[in-house]
Amino acid sequence: MTSNPKGKFISFEGIDGAGKSTHIAFVAETLAALGKRVVSSREPGGTAVGEKLRDLLLHEKMHLETEALLMFASRREHIAQVIEPALARGDWVISDRFTDASFAYQGGGRGLDRAKMEALENWVHPHLQPDLTLLFDVPLEVARARLDATRTLDKFEQEQADFFSACRNEYLRRAAQFPQRIVVIDSTQSIAAIRAQIGTILQELL
Ligand code: TYD
């Protein structure tokens, strides 16, 4: 069924309101149509323990370092229970956020020392990185306008413009640091244009 039995790991990133959710479904459908087995997951969360941590992380105020540690605790569980077993089976893993989000939000947004972030990354996944990261990038005003005002915003979504500006800058810094892994997608484009771009990127990965 597949020419390449080995699965790949794709993560999706961007500030809240950048529009990644729309495209995650598209990537899952595209890969499934090509005969790939796809495991869709998210962070924080993706496991029973991780979803409990997500509930705390998205709704409780806490010390910055507690927040970073819990993000990585959720990630440790996610890697052990979901990501590594799936990749070992040859499945594809698509994750709504991974470690770049910790660098962007806890590092950029909240200002946690980058050396501490790197220490956590080296502890929790010294040998694992996504094969591909799609970073959906939009100006802050566009992202804010896209947040659904009819629902209650979570702890992060309630942050102010300077927080998201710092998150976005850190995402772009990571993209410049790891250009072979992270592809920046101009998320102000039409959905059709973004789908076409993603289609080309997936072809290269296959
Ligand atoms: P998000 O992925 O935007 O989910 P939804 O589309 O359901 O709102 O929500 C997760 C939030 O968690 C988001 O605001 C970013 C934040 N986050 C961090 O601050 N650090 C991390 O390491 C991760 C994975 C997420």
Boltz pocket constraint, residues with backbone or C-beta under 6 A from the ligand:
constraints:
  - pocket:
      binder: B
      contacts: [[A, 16], [A, 21], [A, 43], [A, 44], [A, 71], [A, 96], [A, 97], [A, 98], [A, 99], [A, 101], [A, 102], [A, 103], [A, 105], [A, 106], [A, 156], [A, 157]]
      max_distance: 6.0
